[in-house]
């Protein structure tokens, strides 16, 4: 698979209004490929979100930890490591076809992108869909999670905070989260084009999005969920306090 311009979306989490806003962006509409790096539907509008993503003719989707766990829940598992209590409800909304689609998603996908060469897309790391690396993770941690990885550009998601950094000459990109951003409101995504990376943020009507989720979701706590996550009540500091210890560091913020 080859592409010249790639729009990268991640962590939509069933927030359909945010996804629709990003897909309406001219640079997304003009992209050769839309790469969506996991955690697609663990949120308030799961089926409509997955229907829209699966209808995109130029998209490649990889599996996130929440996707894997929703499949397990839908097939009868009683426990999940997803901290958001919306997950069991979201899993119960999925049809057999939805579950099969999520279950079929690969852990990684590699695409030859003009100006970059082979680019590896994953959710958390190339070897695992839920382990944590952060923009300031120590080099030994990056070396550990990239062991055996040949690609010199890796695009990941999972932590809902956008960044671009070099790791021992390897370029690492995190587009942030479309549906559940930490630190600032709006739908975060990235564009790979002409050998460069642009981190982008799409503004959309948060009031209308929250009202739509409340009206259409069916999740009993949809109002509270949307107010907290769509309005990005969690800061980057809040997120780092949770994620930091999971990359093996001592907590020091």
C-alpha positions as CSV (number, residue, x, y, z in Angstrom):
1,X,0.0,0.0,0.0
2,X,1.3,3.4,-1.0
3,X,0.1,6.9,-0.1
4,X,1.3,10.5,-0.6
5,X,-0.9,12.3,2.0
6,X,-2.2,10.4,5.1
7,X,-4.7,11.8,7.6
8,X,-4.2,10.1,11.0
9,X,-7.1,9.8,13.5
10,X,-7.0,8.0,16.8
11,X,-9.2,7.4,19.8
12,X,-12.5,8.4,18.4
13,X,-14.3,6.6,21.3
14,X,-17.7,6.7,19.8
15,X,-17.9,10.5,19.7
16,X,-19.6,10.7,16.3
17,X,-19.9,14.5,16.1
18,X,-16.1,14.9,16.5
19,X,-15.4,12.3,13.9
20,X,-17.8,13.9,11.4
21,X,-16.1,17.3,12.0
22,X,-12.6,15.9,11.3
23,X,-13.8,13.9,8.2
24,X,-15.2,17.2,6.8
25,X,-11.8,18.9,7.0
26,X,-10.5,19.6,3.4
27,X,-7.1,18.0,4.1
28,X,-8.8,14.9,5.4
29,X,-11.1,14.8,2.4
30,X,-8.1,15.2,0.1
31,X,-6.0,12.5,1.8
32,X,-5.0,9.4,-0.1
33,X,-5.4,7.4,3.1
34,X,-7.1,7.8,6.4
35,X,-5.3,5.8,9.1
36,X,-7.3,5.3,12.3
37,X,-5.2,4.0,15.1
38,X,-7.6,2.3,17.5
39,X,-10.1,2.7,20.3
40,X,-12.9,3.4,17.7
41,X,-16.1,2.9,19.5
42,X,-15.8,2.6,23.3
43,X,-18.1,5.6,23.9
44,X,-21.6,7.0,23.6
45,X,-22.4,6.4,19.9
46,X,-20.6,3.1,19.1
47,X,-22.5,1.6,16.3
48,X,-23.0,4.8,14.2
49,X,-19.3,5.6,14.6
50,X,-18.2,2.1,13.5
51,X,-20.6,2.2,10.6
52,X,-19.1,5.5,9.4
53,X,-15.5,4.4,9.8
54,X,-16.2,1.1,8.0
55,X,-17.8,2.9,5.1
56,X,-14.7,4.9,4.3
57,X,-13.2,3.5,1.1
58,X,-9.7,4.9,1.7
59,X,-9.3,4.1,5.4
60,X,-7.2,1.5,7.3
61,X,-8.1,0.7,10.9
62,X,-5.9,-0.9,13.5
63,X,-7.0,-2.4,16.8
64,X,-6.9,-0.6,20.1
65,X,-7.1,-2.0,23.6
66,X,-10.6,-0.8,24.0
67,X,-11.6,-2.5,20.7
68,X,-10.2,-5.8,21.9
69,X,-11.9,-5.5,25.2
70,X,-15.3,-4.6,23.7
71,X,-15.1,-7.8,21.6
72,X,-14.4,-9.8,24.8
73,X,-17.3,-8.1,26.6
74,X,-19.7,-8.6,23.7
75,X,-18.8,-12.3,23.7
76,X,-19.5,-12.8,27.4
77,X,-16.5,-11.6,29.4
78,X,-17.5,-10.2,32.7
79,X,-14.5,-8.0,33.4
80,X,-12.6,-5.3,31.6
81,X,-9.5,-3.2,32.3
82,X,-11.1,-0.2,30.6
83,X,-11.6,2.3,33.5
84,X,-14.5,4.1,31.7
85,X,-17.8,2.4,32.8
86,X,-19.3,3.1,29.4
87,X,-17.4,0.1,27.9
88,X,-19.9,-2.7,28.9
89,X,-22.8,-0.6,27.7
90,X,-21.0,0.1,24.4
91,X,-20.2,-3.5,23.9
92,X,-23.8,-4.5,24.4
93,X,-24.9,-2.2,21.5
94,X,-22.7,-3.9,18.9
95,X,-24.1,-6.4,16.4
96,X,-22.4,-9.6,15.6
97,X,-21.1,-7.9,12.4
98,X,-19.7,-5.0,14.4
99,X,-18.0,-7.5,16.8
100,X,-16.6,-9.5,13.9
101,X,-15.2,-6.3,12.3
102,X,-13.5,-5.2,15.5
103,X,-12.1,-8.6,16.1
104,X,-10.6,-8.7,12.6
105,X,-8.6,-5.5,13.0
106,X,-4.8,-5.9,12.9
107,X,-2.5,-4.8,15.7
108,X,-0.4,-2.8,13.2
109,X,-0.4,-1.7,9.6
110,X,2.5,-0.6,7.5
111,X,2.1,1.9,4.7
112,X,4.7,3.3,2.3
113,X,4.2,7.1,2.6
114,X,5.9,9.4,0.2
115,X,8.7,11.3,2.0
116,X,8.7,8.9,4.9
117,X,9.2,5.4,3.5
118,X,7.5,2.6,5.4
119,X,5.3,4.0,8.2
120,X,4.1,1.7,11.0
121,X,0.7,2.5,12.4
122,X,-0.4,1.1,15.8
123,X,-2.5,2.0,18.8
124,X,-0.2,2.0,21.8
125,X,3.1,0.4,20.7
126,X,4.0,-2.0,17.8
127,X,4.0,-5.0,20.1
128,X,1.1,-4.3,22.5
129,X,-2.2,-2.4,22.3
130,X,-2.2,-0.9,25.8
131,X,1.3,-0.4,27.1
132,X,2.3,3.3,27.6
133,X,5.0,5.5,26.1
134,X,4.8,9.3,26.4
135,X,6.5,12.2,24.8
136,X,9.1,12.3,27.6
137,X,9.5,8.6,28.1
138,X,13.2,7.7,28.7
139,X,15.2,6.3,25.7
140,X,15.6,2.9,27.3
141,X,11.8,2.6,27.4
142,X,11.5,3.5,23.7
143,X,14.3,1.1,22.9
144,X,12.3,-1.6,24.7
145,X,9.0,-1.1,22.9
146,X,10.7,-0.7,19.5
147,X,12.8,-3.9,19.7
148,X,12.7,-5.6,16.4
149,X,10.8,-2.7,14.6
150,X,12.4,-1.9,11.2
151,X,10.2,1.1,10.3
152,X,11.8,4.5,10.9
153,X,8.5,6.2,11.4
154,X,5.9,5.0,13.9
155,X,2.5,6.5,14.5
156,X,0.7,5.6,17.6
157,X,-2.2,6.8,19.8
158,X,-3.6,5.6,23.1
159,X,-2.6,8.4,25.4
160,X,-4.9,11.1,23.9
161,X,-2.1,13.7,23.9
162,X,-0.5,14.8,20.5
163,X,3.2,15.1,20.0
164,X,6.0,14.5,17.5
165,X,9.5,13.6,18.6
166,X,12.7,11.8,17.5
167,X,13.8,8.7,19.3
168,X,17.3,7.7,18.2
169,X,16.6,8.9,14.7
170,X,13.2,7.3,14.5
171,X,10.3,9.6,14.1
172,X,7.3,9.0,16.5
173,X,4.0,10.7,15.9
174,X,0.9,10.7,18.2
175,X,-2.1,12.5,16.7
176,X,-3.9,12.8,20.0
177,X,-7.6,11.9,20.4
178,X,-10.5,12.8,18.1
179,X,-13.2,12.1,20.7
180,X,-11.6,12.2,24.2
181,X,-8.8,14.8,24.1
182,X,-6.8,15.5,27.3
183,X,-5.6,19.1,27.9
184,X,-7.6,21.1,25.4
185,X,-10.9,20.9,23.6
186,X,-11.4,20.0,20.0
187,X,-10.7,16.9,17.9
188,X,-7.0,16.3,17.5
189,X,-5.5,14.5,14.4
190,X,-2.4,14.7,12.2
191,X,-1.5,15.0,8.6
192,X,1.6,13.3,7.0
193,X,2.4,15.0,3.7
194,X,5.4,16.1,1.7
195,X,7.7,14.5,4.2
196,X,6.4,16.5,7.2
197,X,4.0,16.1,10.0
198,X,1.3,18.6,10.9
199,X,-0.5,18.2,14.2
200,X,-4.0,19.5,13.7
201,X,-7.0,20.3,15.9
202,X,-10.6,20.7,14.6
203,X,-12.9,22.9,16.4
204,X,-16.6,22.0,16.4
205,X,-19.8,22.9,18.3
206,X,-19.3,21.3,21.7
207,X,-22.7,22.3,23.0
208,X,-24.4,20.8,19.9
209,X,-22.3,17.6,20.2
210,X,-23.1,17.2,23.9
211,X,-26.8,17.7,23.2
212,X,-26.7,15.2,20.3
213,X,-25.0,12.6,22.5
214,X,-27.6,13.1,25.2
215,X,-30.4,12.8,22.8
216,X,-29.1,9.8,20.7
217,X,-26.9,7.7,22.8
218,X,-29.1,5.8,25.1
219,X,-26.3,5.5,27.7
220,X,-27.8,6.3,31.1
221,X,-25.0,8.7,32.0
222,X,-24.5,10.2,28.5
223,X,-25.0,13.8,29.7
224,X,-22.3,13.5,32.3
225,X,-20.0,11.5,30.0
226,X,-20.2,14.1,27.3
227,X,-19.7,17.0,29.6
228,X,-16.5,15.5,31.0
229,X,-14.9,14.0,27.9
230,X,-16.1,16.1,25.0
231,X,-15.4,19.3,26.9
232,X,-12.0,17.9,27.9
233,X,-12.3,18.4,31.6
234,X,-9.2,16.2,32.1
235,X,-6.0,18.2,31.8
236,X,-2.7,16.9,30.4
237,X,-1.4,16.9,34.0
238,X,-4.3,14.7,35.1
239,X,-3.5,12.3,32.3
240,X,0.2,12.1,33.0
241,X,-0.5,11.3,36.7
242,X,-2.4,8.2,35.4
243,X,-0.2,7.3,32.5
244,X,3.2,8.2,33.9
245,X,3.7,5.2,36.2
246,X,2.7,2.9,33.4
247,X,5.8,3.6,31.4
248,X,7.8,2.4,34.3
249,X,8.9,5.7,35.6
250,X,8.8,7.0,39.1
251,X,5.9,9.5,39.4
252,X,7.5,12.9,39.4
253,X,5.3,15.7,38.0
